[in-house]
Amino acid sequence: MKAPRTIHGHQHHFGWDRSRPPVLTVAPGDLIRIETVDSSGGQIGPTTTAADIPGMDASRYCPLCGPVCIDGVEPGDAVLVTVEDLHPTGTGWTAIMPPFGLLIDDFPDPALHRWAYNSVSLTPAAFGAYARVPLRPFIGTIGLATAEPGWHSAIPPRRVGGNMDVRDIVRGSRLYLPAEVAGGLLSLGDTHAAQGDGEVCGTALESRLDVVIRVDVVKGGAPAFPRLETPPPVYHPRELTRHDITTGIGPDLMENARNAVRCMIDLLSRRHGMPPEQAYMLCSVAGHLRISDIVDMPNWVVSFHMPQGIFD
């Protein structure tokens, strides 16, 4: 087996642009090792405080390592990315970074929580004295260049992938991305050690990972949108417990989502004596936002699920 080709951390860029020259050209079947940069672009360091967040350069958020040109890829093909391995670093952060997040009106002030975890055993990580959060490292941002010329922000996800924050892009997953340009021009970054579905405060357990992927091409096989095959879900015993579930009900899915999260923040604050901003960040890392009913018009139900076992 060929040794992986390497993309180093300094070989990153900000935003998608089909005219950006690739830093690496590979053949289908090749392995690539990527040293990612954290989603702050290195701006959150050991001495950073919440007071520093408003002065950060938002144009440096979500750096992408790459791009990688895959020989033989043409528009209409699928680029198949297999996540062969993920190597966590053992440290990370979660933050409220206005104006990001589902509840930007409720939480106008920044907040910052630092994490330290065992990068080998991946035992649940302590969230202060309140909870221990199961870890599931994954790739938050991965995608291809768009056919549309010019520069495009890396913050919103797109048809070709990008900042999807699907927490199932884990070791062993296979991701199919629709190619719009020759070579595909694959980039990735924004790696996480844990996240809840929805990433409601705007950040997860942001943690730099070293990533090993294999790239292949499926000729003529481009899906309409990214498609994913995952290994069997791995549930930690702390998640296989009773869940608290709050809901939001009404005709607006976004407002329903906000209300479901607001109700969970209120519940956690009252039950555990947790400051609301801490509860909001914990919801983003360990809770799961779901659409429970979208057929009984005119009102829909969004629910928010929090495993009670993380508080044991």
C-alpha positions as protocol buffer text, in pm:
chain_id: "A"
residue {
  index: 1
  type: MET
  ca { x: 0 y: 0 z: 0 }
}
residue {
  index: 2
  type: LYS
  ca { x: 129 y: 344 z: -90 }
}
residue {
  index: 3
  type: ALA
  ca { x: 211 y: 578 z: 197 }
}
residue {
  index: 4
  type: PRO
  ca { x: -29 y: 869 z: 238 }
}
residue {
  index: 5
  type: ARG
  ca { x: 48 y: 1198 z: 69 }
}
residue {
  index: 6
  type: THR
  ca { x: 52 y: 1482 z: 324 }
}
residue {
  index: 7
  type: ILE
  ca { x: -110 y: 1825 z: 334 }
}
residue {
  index: 8
  type: HIS
  ca { x: 42 y: 2035 z: 612 }
}
residue {
  index: 9
  type: GLY
  ca { x: -148 y: 2281 z: 828 }
}
residue {
  index: 10
  type: HIS
  ca { x: -1 y: 2585 z: 656 }
}
residue {
  index: 11
  type: GLN
  ca { x: -147 y: 2467 z: 325 }
}
residue {
  index: 12
  type: HIS
  ca { x: -490 y: 2608 z: 396 }
}
residue {
  index: 13
  type: HIS
  ca { x: -720 y: 2868 z: 246 }
}
residue {
  index: 14
  type: PHE
  ca { x: -1040 y: 3052 z: 329 }
}
residue {
  index: 15
  type: GLY
  ca { x: -1344 y: 3003 z: 108 }
}
residue {
  index: 16
  type: TRP
  ca { x: -1408 y: 2814 z: -215 }
}
residue {
  index: 17
  type: ASP
  ca { x: -1266 y: 2925 z: -550 }
}
residue {
  index: 18
  type: ARG
  ca { x: -1240 y: 2700 z: -855 }
}
residue {
  index: 19
  type: SER
  ca { x: -940 y: 2900 z: -978 }
}
residue {
  index: 20
  type: ARG
  ca { x: -729 y: 2820 z: -670 }
}
residue {
  index: 21
  type: PRO
  ca { x: -436 y: 2596 z: -772 }
}
residue {
  index: 22
  type: PRO
  ca { x: -431 y: 2256 z: -601 }
}
residue {
  index: 23
  type: VAL
  ca { x: -167 y: 2191 z: -338 }
}
residue {
  index: 24
  type: LEU
  ca { x: -172 y: 1822 z: -429 }
}
residue {
  index: 25
  type: THR
  ca { x: -273 y: 1608 z: -727 }
}
residue {
  index: 26
  type: VAL
  ca { x: -356 y: 1244 z: -657 }
}
residue {
  index: 27
  type: ALA
  ca { x: -488 y: 938 z: -837 }
}
residue {
  index: 28
  type: PRO
  ca { x: -808 y: 754 z: -747 }
}
residue {
  index: 29
  type: GLY
  ca { x: -735 y: 516 z: -461 }
}
residue {
  index: 30
  type: ASP
  ca { x: -463 y: 734 z: -307 }
}
residue {
  index: 31
  type: LEU
  ca { x: -441 y: 803 z: 65 }
}
residue {
  index: 32
  type: ILE
  ca { x: -402 y: 1159 z: 192 }
}
residue {
  index: 33
  type: ARG
  ca { x: -299 y: 1269 z: 541 }
}
residue {
  index: 34
  type: ILE
  ca { x: -419 y: 1617 z: 634 }
}
residue {
  index: 35
  type: GLU
  ca { x: -300 y: 1826 z: 929 }
}
residue {
  index: 36
  type: THR
  ca { x: -604 y: 2045 z: 989 }
}
residue {
  index: 37
  type: VAL
  ca { x: -628 y: 2388 z: 1150 }
}
residue {
  index: 38
  type: ASP
  ca { x: -891 y: 2458 z: 1416 }
}
residue {
  index: 39
  type: SER
  ca { x: -1206 y: 2642 z: 1306 }
}
residue {
  index: 40
  type: SER
  ca { x: -1091 y: 2974 z: 1455 }
}
residue {
  index: 41
  type: GLY
  ca { x: -794 y: 2974 z: 1219 }
}
residue {
  index: 42
  type: GLY
  ca { x: -561 y: 2950 z: 1518 }
}
residue {
  index: 43
  type: GLN
  ca { x: -704 y: 3261 z: 1682 }
}
residue {
  index: 44
  type: ILE
  ca { x: -818 y: 3081 z: 1998 }
}
residue {
  index: 45
  type: GLY
  ca { x: -505 y: 2987 z: 2190 }
}
residue {
  index: 46
  type: PRO
  ca { x: -409 y: 2901 z: 2548 }
}
residue {
  index: 47
  type: THR
  ca { x: -444 y: 3260 z: 2673 }
}
residue {
  index: 48
  type: THR
  ca { x: -756 y: 3360 z: 2477 }
}
residue {
  index: 49
  type: THR
  ca { x: -1054 y: 3479 z: 2680 }
}
residue {
  index: 50
  type: ALA
  ca { x: -1417 y: 3541 z: 2589 }
}
residue {
  index: 51
  type: ALA
  ca { x: -1337 y: 3913 z: 2585 }
}
residue {
  index: 52
  type: ASP
  ca { x: -1105 y: 3853 z: 2288 }
}
residue {
  index: 53
  type: ILE
  ca { x: -1376 y: 3699 z: 2069 }
}
residue {
  index: 54
  type: PRO
  ca { x: -1537 y: 4021 z: 1939 }
}
residue {
  index: 55
  type: GLY
  ca { x: -1199 y: 4137 z: 1808 }
}
residue {
  index: 56
  type: MET
  ca { x: -1126 y: 3821 z: 1612 }
}
residue {
  index: 57
  type: ASP
  ca { x: -1100 y: 3824 z: 1235 }
}
residue {
  index: 58
  type: ALA
  ca { x: -1411 y: 3643 z: 1108 }
}
residue {
  index: 59
  type: SER
  ca { x: -1253 y: 3610 z: 762 }
}
residue {
  index: 60
  type: ARG
  ca { x: -1013 y: 3354 z: 916 }
}
residue {
  index: 61
  type: TYR
  ca { x: -1289 y: 3127 z: 1046 }
}
residue {
  index: 62
  type: CYS
  ca { x: -1328 y: 2777 z: 899 }
}
residue {
  index: 63
  type: PRO
  ca { x: -990 y: 2735 z: 725 }
}
residue {
  index: 64
  type: LEU
  ca { x: -985 y: 2463 z: 460 }
}
residue {
  index: 65
  type: CYS
  ca { x: -683 y: 2243 z: 390 }
}
residue {
  index: 66
  type: GLY
  ca { x: -629 y: 2182 z: 19 }
}
residue {
  index: 67
  type: PRO
  ca { x: -748 y: 2186 z: -248 }
}
residue {
  index: 68
  type: VAL
  ca { x: -672 y: 1840 z: -382 }
}
residue {
  index: 69
  type: CYS
  ca { x: -708 y: 1759 z: -751 }
}
residue {
  index: 70
  type: ILE
  ca { x: -816 y: 1398 z: -821 }
}
residue {
  index: 71
  type: ASP
  ca { x: -705 y: 1273 z: -1162 }
}
residue {
  index: 72
  type: GLY
  ca { x: -988 y: 1178 z: -1395 }
}
residue {
  index: 73
  type: VAL
  ca { x: -1270 y: 1353 z: -1210 }
}
residue {
  index: 74
  type: GLU
  ca { x: -1507 y: 1546 z: -1438 }
}
residue {
  index: 75
  type: PRO
  ca { x: -1832 y: 1732 z: -1375 }
}
residue {
  index: 76
  type: GLY
  ca { x: -2110 y: 1479 z: -1319 }
}
residue {
  index: 77
  type: ASP
  ca { x: -1882 y: 1233 z: -1139 }
}
residue {
  index: 78
  type: ALA
  ca { x: -1892 y: 1155 z: -770 }
}
residue {
  index: 79
  type: VAL
  ca { x: -1582 y: 1198 z: -557 }
}
residue {
  index: 80
  type: LEU
  ca { x: -1590 y: 920 z: -299 }
}
residue {
  index: 81
  type: VAL
  ca { x: -1408 y: 1006 z: 24 }
}
residue {
  index: 82
  type: THR
  ca { x: -1348 y: 726 z: 274 }
}
residue {
  index: 83
  type: VAL
  ca { x: -1244 y: 842 z: 621 }
}
residue {
  index: 84
  type: GLU
  ca { x: -968 y: 597 z: 706 }
}
residue {
  index: 85
  type: ASP
  ca { x: -852 y: 748 z: 1034 }
}
residue {
  index: 86
  type: LEU
  ca { x: -888 y: 1046 z: 1266 }
}
residue {
  index: 87
  type: HIS
  ca { x: -621 y: 1140 z: 1520 }
}
residue {
  index: 88
  type: PRO
  ca { x: -749 y: 1380 z: 1791 }
}
residue {
  index: 89
  type: THR
  ca { x: -515 y: 1619 z: 1969 }
}
residue {
  index: 90
  type: GLY
  ca { x: -670 y: 1614 z: 2319 }
}
residue {
  index: 91
  type: THR
  ca { x: -764 y: 1980 z: 2351 }
}
residue {
  index: 92
  type: GLY
  ca { x: -1042 y: 2199 z: 2217 }
}
residue {
  index: 93
  type: TRP
  ca { x: -1291 y: 2473 z: 2283 }
}
residue {
  index: 94
  type: THR
  ca { x: -1659 y: 2565 z: 2255 }
}
residue {
  index: 95
  type: ALA
  ca { x: -1771 y: 2925 z: 2228 }
}
residue {
  index: 96
  type: ILE
  ca { x: -2065 y: 3156 z: 2185 }
}
residue {
  index: 97
  type: MET
  ca { x: -1945 y: 3382 z: 1904 }
}
residue {
  index: 98
  type: PRO
  ca { x: -2209 y: 3640 z: 1810 }
}
residue {
  index: 99
  type: PRO
  ca { x: -2359 y: 3663 z: 1551 }
}
residue {
  index: 100
  type: PHE
  ca { x: -2329 y: 3283 z: 1509 }
}
residue {
  index: 101
  type: GLY
  ca { x: -2579 y: 3049 z: 1670 }
}
residue {
  index: 102
  type: LEU
  ca { x: -2947 y: 2964 z: 1676 }
}
residue {
  index: 103
  type: LEU
  ca { x: -3025 y: 3196 z: 1969 }
}
residue {
  index: 104
  type: ILE
  ca { x: -2830 y: 3506 z: 1870 }
}
residue {
  index: 105
  type: ASP
  ca { x: -3091 y: 3739 z: 2023 }
}
residue {
  index: 106
  type: ASP
  ca { x: -3093 y: 3550 z: 2353 }
}
residue {
  index: 107
  type: PHE
  ca { x: -2712 y: 3537 z: 2389 }
}
residue {
  index: 108
  type: PRO
  ca { x: -2555 y: 3861 z: 2259 }
}
residue {
  index: 109
  type: ASP
  ca { x: -2238 y: 3824 z: 2468 }
}
residue {
  index: 110
  type: PRO
  ca { x: -1946 y: 3590 z: 2388 }
}
residue {
  index: 111
  type: ALA
  ca { x: -1850 y: 3298 z: 2610 }
}
residue {
  index: 112
  type: LEU
  ca { x: -1568 y: 3043 z: 2593 }
}
residue {
  index: 113
  type: HIS
  ca { x: -1522 y: 2695 z: 2739 }
}
residue {
  index: 114
  type: ARG
  ca { x: -1194 y: 2501 z: 2708 }
}
residue {
  index: 115
  type: TRP
  ca { x: -1175 y: 2124 z: 2689 }
}
residue {
  index: 116
  type: ALA
  ca { x: -904 y: 1870 z: 2769 }
}
residue {
  index: 117
  type: TYR
  ca { x: -966 y: 1504 z: 2686 }
}
residue {
  index: 118
  type: ASN
  ca { x: -779 y: 1176 z: 2648 }
}
residue {
  index: 119
  type: SER
  ca { x: -695 y: 1153 z: 2277 }
}
residue {
  index: 120
  type: VAL
  ca { x: -621 y: 779 z: 2300 }
}
residue {
  index: 121
  type: SER
  ca { x: -902 y: 634 z: 2511 }
}
residue {
  index: 122
  type: LEU
  ca { x: -1156 y: 903 z: 2412 }
}
residue {
  index: 123
  type: THR
  ca { x: -1323 y: 870 z: 2750 }
}
residue {
  index: 124
  type: PRO
  ca { x: -1604 y: 1124 z: 2804 }
}
residue {
  index: 125
  type: ALA
  ca { x: -1473 y: 1477 z: 2848 }
}
residue {
  index: 126
  type: ALA
  ca { x: -1562 y: 1687 z: 3152 }
}
residue {
  index: 127
  type: PHE
  ca { x: -1779 y: 1993 z: 3095 }
}
residue {
  index: 128
  type: GLY
  ca { x: -1680 y: 2169 z: 3414 }
}
residue {
  index: 129
  type: ALA
  ca { x: -1847 y: 2011 z: 3716 }
}
residue {
  index: 130
  type: TYR
  ca { x: -2177 y: 1965 z: 3533 }
}
residue {
  index: 131
  type: ALA
  ca { x: -2144 y: 1679 z: 3283 }
}
residue {
  index: 132
  type: ARG
  ca { x: -1918 y: 1434 z: 3102 }
}
residue {
  index: 133
  type: VAL
  ca { x: -1968 y: 1442 z: 2727 }
}
residue {
  index: 134
  type: PRO
  ca { x: -1909 y: 1133 z: 2507 }
}
residue {
  index: 135
  type: LEU
  ca { x: -1660 y: 1195 z: 2226 }
}
residue {
  index: 136
  type: ARG
  ca { x: -1710 y: 1113 z: 1859 }
}
residue {
  index: 137
  type: PRO
  ca { x: -1445 y: 1284 z: 1642 }
}
residue {
  index: 138
  type: PHE
  ca { x: -1558 y: 1382 z: 1293 }
}
residue {
  index: 139
  type: ILE
  ca { x: -1496 y: 1616 z: 1001 }
}
residue {
  index: 140
  type: GLY
  ca { x: -1723 y: 1920 z: 1010 }
}
residue {
  index: 141
  type: THR
  ca { x: -1634 y: 2074 z: 674 }
}
residue {
  index: 142
  type: ILE
  ca { x: -1552 y: 1877 z: 360 }
}
residue {
  index: 143
  type: GLY
  ca { x: -1645 y: 1953 z: 2 }
}
residue {
  index: 144
  type: LEU
  ca { x: -1552 y: 2036 z: -355 }
}
residue {
  index: 145
  type: ALA
  ca { x: -1513 y: 2357 z: -553 }
}
residue {
  index: 146
  type: THR
  ca { x: -1827 y: 2503 z: -710 }
}
residue {
  index: 147
  type: ALA
  ca { x: -1878 y: 2551 z: -1083 }
}
residue {
  index: 148
  type: GLU
  ca { x: -1967 y: 2914 z: -1020 }
}
residue {
  index: 149
  type: PRO
  ca { x: -1649 y: 3122 z: -1060 }
}
residue {
  index: 150
  type: GLY
  ca { x: -1511 y: 3357 z: -797 }
}
residue {
  index: 151
  type: TRP
  ca { x: -1468 y: 3335 z: -421 }
}
residue {
  index: 152
  type: HIS
  ca { x: -1740 y: 3184 z: -201 }
}
residue {
  index: 153
  type: SER
  ca { x: -1749 y: 3183 z: 180 }
}
residue {
  index: 154
  type: ALA
  ca { x: -1675 y: 2857 z: 360 }
}
residue {
  index: 155
  type: ILE
  ca { x: -1938 y: 2926 z: 629 }
}
residue {
  index: 156
  type: PRO
  ca { x: -2260 y: 2814 z: 453 }
}
residue {
  index: 157
  type: PRO
  ca { x: -2280 y: 2454 z: 322 }
}
residue {
  index: 158
  type: ARG
  ca { x: -2348 y: 2400 z: -48 }
}
residue {
  index: 159
  type: ARG
  ca { x: -2462 y: 2134 z: -297 }
}
residue {
  index: 160
  type: VAL
  ca { x: -2100 y: 2022 z: -327 }
}
residue {
  index: 161
  type: GLY
  ca { x: -2064 y: 1984 z: 52 }
}
residue {
  index: 162
  type: GLY
  ca { x: -1863 y: 2218 z: 270 }
}
residue {
  index: 163
  type: ASN
  ca { x: -1961 y: 2320 z: 622 }
}
residue {
  index: 164
  type: MET
  ca { x: -2226 y: 2051 z: 666 }
}
residue {
  index: 165
  type: ASP
  ca { x: -2147 y: 1964 z: 1031 }
}
residue {
  index: 166
  type: VAL
  ca { x: -2297 y: 1616 z: 988 }
}
residue {
  index: 167
  type: ARG
  ca { x: -2169 y: 1445 z: 1301 }
}
residue {
  index: 168
  type: ASP
  ca { x: -2156 y: 1106 z: 1124 }
}
residue {
  index: 169
  type: ILE
  ca { x: -1855 y: 1185 z: 900 }
}
residue {
  index: 170
  type: VAL
  ca { x: -1650 y: 965 z: 1132 }
}
residue {
  index: 171
  type: ARG
  ca { x: -1381 y: 701 z: 1093 }
}
residue {
  index: 172
  type: GLY
  ca { x: -1511 y: 440 z: 849 }
}
residue {
  index: 173
  type: SER
  ca { x: -1765 y: 669 z: 678 }
}
residue {
  index: 174
  type: ARG
  ca { x: -1791 y: 695 z: 299 }
}
residue {
  index: 175
  type: LEU
  ca { x: -1896 y: 1032 z: 160 }
}
residue {
  index: 176
  type: TYR
  ca { x: -2011 y: 1086 z: -200 }
}
residue {
  index: 177
  type: LEU
  ca { x: -1973 y: 1444 z: -326 }
}
residue {
  index: 178
  type: PRO
  ca { x: -2101 y: 1575 z: -662 }
}
residue {
  index: 179
  type: ALA
  ca { x: -1818 y: 1713 z: -877 }
}
residue {
  index: 180
  type: GLU
  ca { x: -1884 y: 2038 z: -1064 }
}
residue {
  index: 181
  type: VAL
  ca { x: -1529 y: 2106 z: -1187 }
}
residue {
  index: 182
  type: ALA
  ca { x: -1248 y: 1899 z: -1333 }
}
residue {
  index: 183
  type: GLY
  ca { x: -1043 y: 1733 z: -1061 }
}
residue {
  index: 184
  type: GLY
  ca { x: -1312 y: 1800 z: -801 }
}
residue {
  index: 185
  type: LEU
  ca { x: -1076 y: 2023 z: -595 }
}
residue {
  index: 186
  type: LEU
  ca { x: -1141 y: 1873 z: -253 }
}
residue {
  index: 187
  type: SER
  ca { x: -1079 y: 2067 z: 70 }
}
residue {
  index: 188
  type: LEU
  ca { x: -1161 y: 1995 z: 434 }
}
residue {
  index: 189
  type: GLY
  ca { x: -1132 y: 2135 z: 787 }
}
residue {
  index: 190
  type: ASP
  ca { x: -1341 y: 2238 z: 1089 }
}
residue {
  index: 191
  type: THR
  ca { x: -1282 y: 1911 z: 1276 }
}
residue {
  index: 192
  type: HIS
  ca { x: -1464 y: 1834 z: 1600 }
}
residue {
  index: 193
  type: ALA
  ca { x: -1423 y: 1593 z: 1890 }
}
residue {
  index: 194
  type: ALA
  ca { x: -1796 y: 1598 z: 1971 }
}
residue {
  index: 195
  type: GLN
  ca { x: -2113 y: 1774 z: 1859 }
}
residue {
  index: 196
  type: GLY
  ca { x: -2487 y: 1747 z: 1900 }
}
residue {
  index: 197
  type: ASP
  ca { x: -2715 y: 1742 z: 1597 }
}
residue {
  index: 198
  type: GLY
  ca { x: -2781 y: 2104 z: 1511 }
}
residue {
  index: 199
  type: GLU
  ca { x: -2464 y: 2256 z: 1666 }
}
residue {
  index: 200
  type: VAL
  ca { x: -2709 y: 2505 z: 1815 }
}
residue {
  index: 201
  type: CYS
  ca { x: -2472 y: 2761 z: 1969 }
}
residue {
  index: 202
  type: GLY
  ca { x: -2268 y: 2780 z: 1649 }
}
residue {
  index: 203
  type: THR
  ca { x: -1967 y: 2578 z: 1769 }
}
residue {
  index: 204
  type: ALA
  ca { x: -1906 y: 2220 z: 1878 }
}
residue {
  index: 205
  type: LEU
  ca { x: -1613 y: 2075 z: 2069 }
}
residue {
  index: 206
  type: GLU
  ca { x: -1380 y: 2240 z: 1821 }
}
residue {
  index: 207
  type: SER
  ca { x: -1060 y: 2037 z: 1813 }
}
residue {
  index: 208
  type: ARG
  ca { x: -782 y: 2005 z: 1559 }
}
residue {
  index: 209
  type: LEU
  ca { x: -752 y: 1651 z: 1419 }
}
residue {
  index: 210
  type: ASP
  ca { x: -508 y: 1484 z: 1186 }
}
residue {
  index: 211
  type: VAL
  ca { x: -717 y: 1317 z: 916 }
}
residue {
  index: 212
  type: VAL
  ca { x: -641 y: 1027 z: 681 }
}
residue {
  index: 213
  type: ILE
  ca { x: -875 y: 987 z: 383 }
}
residue {
  index: 214
  type: ARG
  ca { x: -886 y: 778 z: 67 }
}
residue {
  index: 215
  type: VAL
  ca { x: -1025 y: 937 z: -251 }
}
residue {
  index: 216
  type: ASP
  ca { x: -1191 y: 758 z: -543 }
}
residue {
  index: 217
  type: VAL
  ca { x: -1411 y: 851 z: -837 }
}
residue {
  index: 218
  type: VAL
  ca { x: -1749 y: 711 z: -942 }
}
residue {
  index: 219
  type: LYS
  ca { x: -1783 y: 802 z: -1310 }
}
residue {
  index: 220
  type: GLY
  ca { x: -2119 y: 961 z: -1383 }
}
residue {
  index: 221
  type: GLY
  ca { x: -2231 y: 893 z: -1027 }
}
residue {
  index: 222
  type: ALA
  ca { x: -2277 y: 1245 z: -887 }
}
residue {
  index: 223
  type: PRO
  ca { x: -2560 y: 1256 z: -633 }
}
residue {
  index: 224
  type: ALA
  ca { x: -2790 y: 1559 z: -636 }
}
residue {
  index: 225
  type: PHE
  ca { x: -2654 y: 1645 z: -290 }
}
residue {
  index: 226
  type: PRO
  ca { x: -2385 y: 1486 z: -70 }
}
residue {
  index: 227
  type: ARG
  ca { x: -2463 y: 1131 z: 36 }
}
residue {
  index: 228
  type: LEU
  ca { x: -2307 y: 941 z: 325 }
}
residue {
  index: 229
  type: GLU
  ca { x: -2262 y: 578 z: 428 }
}
residue {
  index: 230
  type: THR
  ca { x: -2167 y: 537 z: 793 }
}
residue {
  index: 231
  type: PRO
  ca { x: -2044 y: 253 z: 1012 }
}
residue {
  index: 232
  type: PRO
  ca { x: -2288 y: 130 z: 1275 }
}
residue {
  index: 233
  type: PRO
  ca { x: -2361 y: 411 z: 1523 }
}
residue {
  index: 234
  type: VAL
  ca { x: -2155 y: 392 z: 1839 }
}
residue {
  index: 235
  type: TYR
  ca { x: -2354 y: 495 z: 2144 }
}
residue {
  index: 236
  type: HIS
  ca { x: -2173 y: 551 z: 2469 }
}
residue {
  index: 237
  type: PRO
  ca { x: -2338 y: 406 z: 2783 }
}
residue {
  index: 238
  type: ARG
  ca { x: -2394 y: 763 z: 2902 }
}
residue {
  index: 239
  type: GLU
  ca { x: -2619 y: 813 z: 2599 }
}
residue {
  index: 240
  type: LEU
  ca { x: -2808 y: 484 z: 2643 }
}
residue {
  index: 241
  type: THR
  ca { x: -3012 y: 628 z: 2927 }
}
residue {
  index: 242
  type: ARG
  ca { x: -3333 y: 819 z: 2975 }
}
residue {
  index: 243
  type: HIS
  ca { x: -3353 y: 1141 z: 2774 }
}
residue {
  index: 244
  type: ASP
  ca { x: -3507 y: 1474 z: 2856 }
}
residue {
  index: 245
  type: ILE
  ca { x: -3697 y: 1602 z: 2551 }
}
residue {
  index: 246
  type: THR
  ca { x: -3828 y: 1953 z: 2505 }
}
residue {
  index: 247
  type: THR
  ca { x: -4035 y: 2074 z: 2212 }
}
residue {
  index: 248
  type: GLY
  ca { x: -4126 y: 2376 z: 2005 }
}
residue {
  index: 249
  type: ILE
  ca { x: -4461 y: 2369 z: 1821 }
}
residue {
  index: 250
  type: GLY
  ca { x: -4598 y: 2608 z: 1560 }
}
residue {
  index: 251
  type: PRO
  ca { x: -4600 y: 2696 z: 1189 }
}
residue {
  index: 252
  type: ASP
  ca { x: -4234 y: 2814 z: 1172 }
}
residue {
  index: 253
  type: LEU
  ca { x: -3967 y: 2541 z: 1190 }
}
residue {
  index: 254
  type: MET
  ca { x: -3690 y: 2786 z: 1284 }
}
residue {
  index: 255
  type: GLU
  ca { x: -3889 y: 2938 z: 1568 }
}
residue {
  index: 256
  type: ASN
  ca { x: -3989 y: 2590 z: 1680 }
}
residue {
  index: 257
  type: ALA
  ca { x: -3620 y: 2495 z: 1691 }
}
residue {
  index: 258
  type: ARG
  ca { x: -3538 y: 2804 z: 1895 }
}
residue {
  index: 259
  type: ASN
  ca { x: -3819 y: 2733 z: 2141 }
}
residue {
  index: 260
  type: ALA
  ca { x: -3718 y: 2368 z: 2185 }
}
residue {
  index: 261
  type: VAL
  ca { x: -3362 y: 2475 z: 2268 }
}
residue {
  index: 262
  type: ARG
  ca { x: -3479 y: 2759 z: 2493 }
}
residue {
  index: 263
  type: CYS
  ca { x: -3688 y: 2512 z: 2693 }
}
residue {
  index: 264
  type: MET
  ca { x: -3391 y: 2277 z: 2733 }
}
residue {
  index: 265
  type: ILE
  ca { x: -3164 y: 2561 z: 2846 }
}
residue {
  index: 266
  type: ASP
  ca { x: -3424 y: 2657 z: 3105 }
}
residue {
  index: 267
  type: LEU
  ca { x: -3455 y: 2295 z: 3224 }
}
residue {
  index: 268
  type: LEU
  ca { x: -3077 y: 2248 z: 3257 }
}
residue {
  index: 269
  type: SER
  ca { x: -3034 y: 2578 z: 3435 }
}
residue {
  index: 270
  type: ARG
  ca { x: -3304 y: 2500 z: 3691 }
}
residue {
  index: 271
  type: ARG
  ca { x: -3209 y: 2137 z: 3748 }
}
residue {
  index: 272
  type: HIS
  ca { x: -2830 y: 2165 z: 3754 }
}
residue {
  index: 273
  type: GLY
  ca { x: -2774 y: 2526 z: 3859 }
}
residue {
  index: 274
  type: MET
  ca { x: -2601 y: 2586 z: 3528 }
}
residue {
  index: 275
  type: PRO
  ca { x: -2563 y: 2942 z: 3395 }
}
residue {
  index: 276
  type: PRO
  ca { x: -2771 y: 2979 z: 3077 }
}
residue {
  index: 277
  type: GLU
  ca { x: -2467 y: 3040 z: 2853 }
}
residue {
  index: 278
  type: GLN
  ca { x: -2308 y: 2717 z: 2983 }
}
residue {
  index: 279
  type: ALA
  ca { x: -2631 y: 2527 z: 2921 }
}
residue {
  index: 280
  type: TYR
  ca { x: -2645 y: 2670 z: 2566 }
}
residue {
  index: 281
  type: MET
  ca { x: -2291 y: 2550 z: 2489 }
}
residue {
  index: 282
  type: LEU
  ca { x: -2363 y: 2207 z: 2639 }
}
residue {
  index: 283
  type: CYS
  ca { x: -2674 y: 2179 z: 2420 }
}
residue {
  index: 284
  type: SER
  ca { x: -2454 y: 2246 z: 2116 }
}
residue {
  index: 285
  type: VAL
  ca { x: -2206 y: 1973 z: 2209 }
}
residue {
  index: 286
  type: ALA
  ca { x: -2422 y: 1698 z: 2360 }
}
residue {
  index: 287
  type: GLY
  ca { x: -2789 y: 1749 z: 2267 }
}
residue {
  index: 288
  type: HIS
  ca { x: -2975 y: 1667 z: 1947 }
}
residue {
  index: 289
  type: LEU
  ca { x: -3222 y: 1883 z: 1758 }
}
residue {
  index: 290
  type: ARG
  ca { x: -3475 y: 1688 z: 1549 }
}
residue {
  index: 291
  type: ILE
  ca { x: -3782 y: 1745 z: 1334 }
}
residue {
  index: 292
  type: SER
  ca { x: -4042 y: 1519 z: 1494 }
}
residue {
  index: 293
  type: ASP
  ca { x: -4353 y: 1613 z: 1293 }
}
residue {
  index: 294
  type: ILE
  ca { x: -4369 y: 1791 z: 959 }
}
residue {
  index: 295
  type: VAL
  ca { x: -4699 y: 1658 z: 822 }
}
residue {
  index: 296
  type: ASP
  ca { x: -4974 y: 1779 z: 1055 }
}
residue {
  index: 297
  type: MET
  ca { x: -5032 y: 2121 z: 906 }
}
residue {
  index: 298
  type: PRO
  ca { x: -5038 y: 2401 z: 990 }
}
residue {
  index: 299
  type: ASN
  ca { x: -4814 y: 2328 z: 1293 }
}
residue {
  index: 300
  type: TRP
  ca { x: -4490 y: 2132 z: 1305 }
}
residue {
  index: 301
  type: VAL
  ca { x: -4297 y: 1985 z: 1599 }
}
residue {
  index: 302
  type: VAL
  ca { x: -3925 y: 2024 z: 1662 }
}
residue {
  index: 303
  type: SER
  ca { x: -3780 y: 1836 z: 1960 }
}
residue {
  index: 304
  type: PHE
  ca { x: -3454 y: 1866 z: 2149 }
}
residue {
  index: 305
  type: HIS
  ca { x: -3306 y: 1556 z: 2313 }
}
residue {
  index: 306
  type: MET
  ca { x: -3053 y: 1552 z: 2600 }
}
residue {
  index: 307
  type: PRO
  ca { x: -2928 y: 1223 z: 2748 }
}
residue {
  index: 308
  type: GLN
  ca { x: -2955 y: 1225 z: 3126 }
}
residue {
  index: 309
  type: GLY
  ca { x: -2655 y: 990 z: 3152 }
}
residue {
  index: 310
  type: ILE
  ca { x: -2402 y: 1265 z: 3082 }
}
residue {
  index: 311
  type: PHE
  ca { x: -2482 y: 1411 z: 3424 }
}
residue {
  index: 312
  type: ASP
  ca { x: -2412 y: 1089 z: 3621 }
}
